[in-house]
Amino acid sequence: MEDTNVLRGTIAGEVFQENPDAWGYHLIIDARGCNDNIKSGDALTAWVQELVELIDMVAYGKPMVEHFAKHDPLKAGYTLVQMIETSAINGHFVDLNGGAYIDIFSCKPFNVHTVMNHFVEFFEPEDVFVGASYRGVFTDDAHGADVFTDDDEHGATA
């Protein structure tokens, strides 16, 4: 990734490595200070359609892009859902502060840096937090967090 000045967080490598224990691959992007592309349904549609092609996924139908939360200026903005044959790409974009909150989940590995380069080029964020995780790996060290079971002292159930 060329412009790493805006990035914080963890990236699981240039490409998610095939992991036979993983059910899927999850990329989380939180950004602020994005450009006005987040305020255009047409721009968001173009971005996600380009992304699907760049990361070698197959779109299932057209993206759903709707403006929500008009009653609350702190939350108002577009929500995007693009189903892909291997899961989905979802996002909410906040008009007021240029916020972008995106989840990409797929049972097929994809190139994290391709996603981030496309994101940064298209939205020009001031600041980005990136998190990546293998999903469905039930070991204590898979996510750097505890695994909760039905006999856990915290009361969580599996």
C-alpha positions in Angstrom: 0.0 0.0 0.0 1.5 3.3 -1.0 -0.2 5.8 1.2 0.1 4.2 4.7 0.1 7.6 6.5 -3.6 7.3 7.1 -3.7 3.6 8.2 -3.8 2.3 11.7 -4.7 -1.1 13.0 -3.8 -4.6 11.9 -3.8 -6.1 8.4 -3.5 -9.9 8.2 -0.9 -9.8 5.4 -1.1 -8.8 1.8 -3.5 -11.7 1.0 -5.5 -13.7 3.5 -3.6 -17.0 3.6 -5.8 -20.1 2.9 -6.6 -21.4 6.3 -8.2 -24.8 6.4 -9.6 -24.1 9.9 -11.2 -20.8 8.9 -14.8 -20.6 7.7 -14.2 -17.2 6.2 -12.2 -14.0 6.0 -13.4 -10.7 7.5 -12.0 -7.3 6.8 -13.2 -4.3 8.9 -12.6 -0.7 7.8 -13.4 2.3 10.0 -12.6 5.7 8.4 -13.2 9.3 9.0 -12.8 12.4 7.0 -13.8 10.8 3.6 -14.5 12.9 0.6 -18.0 13.6 -0.8 -18.1 10.2 -2.7 -19.7 8.9 0.5 -22.7 11.3 -0.1 -23.5 9.9 -3.6 -25.4 6.7 -4.1 -24.1 6.5 -7.7 -20.5 6.9 -6.5 -21.0 4.2 -3.8 -22.5 1.8 -6.4 -19.6 2.3 -8.7 -17.1 1.8 -5.9 -18.5 -1.5 -4.8 -19.0 -2.8 -8.3 -15.3 -2.0 -9.0 -14.3 -3.6 -5.8 -16.1 -6.8 -6.5 -14.2 -7.1 -9.8 -10.8 -6.1 -8.3 -10.9 -8.8 -5.6 -12.2 -11.5 -8.0 -15.6 -12.0 -6.4 -18.9 -12.6 -8.1 -21.8 -10.2 -7.4 -25.1 -11.7 -6.6 -27.5 -9.1 -8.0 -27.1 -5.4 -7.9 -25.9 -3.5 -4.8 -28.6 -2.0 -2.5 -27.7 1.6 -1.7 -30.1 3.6 0.3 -29.9 6.8 2.4 -31.0 6.1 6.0 -31.3 7.8 9.4 -32.4 11.2 8.0 -34.1 11.8 11.4 -30.6 12.0 13.1 -28.0 14.2 11.5 -25.2 12.4 13.5 -26.0 9.1 11.8 -27.6 10.0 8.5 -26.0 8.6 5.4 -25.9 5.9 2.8 -26.0 2.2 3.7 -24.7 -0.2 1.1 -25.2 -4.0 0.8 -23.7 -6.0 -2.0 -24.2 -9.7 -1.8 -21.4 -11.8 -3.3 -21.5 -15.5 -4.0 -19.2 -16.1 -1.1 -21.0 -13.7 1.4 -21.3 -9.9 1.4 -19.9 -6.4 1.4 -21.7 -4.0 3.7 -21.1 -0.4 4.7 -22.6 2.7 6.3 -21.4 6.1 5.4 -22.0 9.2 7.6 -22.8 12.5 5.8 -21.9 14.8 8.7 -18.3 13.7 9.4 -17.3 11.7 6.4 -17.3 8.5 8.3 -17.2 5.1 6.6 -17.8 1.7 8.3 -17.3 -1.2 6.0 -17.3 -5.0 6.5 -16.1 -7.4 3.8 -16.8 -11.1 4.6 -16.1 -14.0 2.3 -15.4 -17.7 2.6 -13.0 -17.1 -0.4 -9.7 -15.3 0.5 -9.1 -11.9 -1.0 -6.2 -9.4 -1.3 -6.5 -6.9 1.6 -4.1 -4.4 0.1 -6.1 -4.3 -3.1 -9.2 -3.5 -1.1 -7.3 -0.8 0.9 -5.7 0.8 -2.2 -9.1 1.0 -3.8 -10.7 2.4 -0.7 -8.0 5.1 -0.1 -8.0 6.2 -3.7 -11.7 6.5 -4.0 -12.6 8.0 -0.6 -9.4 9.9 0.4 -9.9 9.4 4.1 -8.1 11.5 6.7 -7.8 8.5 9.0 -8.4 4.7 8.7 -8.5 1.8 11.1 -8.2 -1.6 9.6 -8.9 -5.0 11.2 -8.7 -8.4 9.6 -9.7 -11.8 11.0 -10.2 -15.4 10.1 -13.7 -16.4 11.1 -14.9 -19.7 12.4 -11.5 -20.6 14.0 -12.3 -21.7 17.5 -9.0 -21.7 19.2 -7.9 -19.4 22.1 -5.2 -17.7 20.0 -7.1 -17.3 16.7 -8.2 -13.7 17.4 -6.1 -12.8 20.4 -9.2 -13.1 22.5 -10.8 -15.7 24.7 -13.2 -18.3 23.3 -16.4 -18.4 25.4 -18.1 -21.7 26.0 -21.3 -22.8 27.9 -19.2 -23.5 31.0 -17.4 -20.2 31.0 -17.5 -18.1 34.1 -18.8 -15.1 32.1 -22.1 -16.8 31.5 -21.9 -16.8 27.7 -23.1 -19.8 25.8 -21.8 -21.3 22.6 
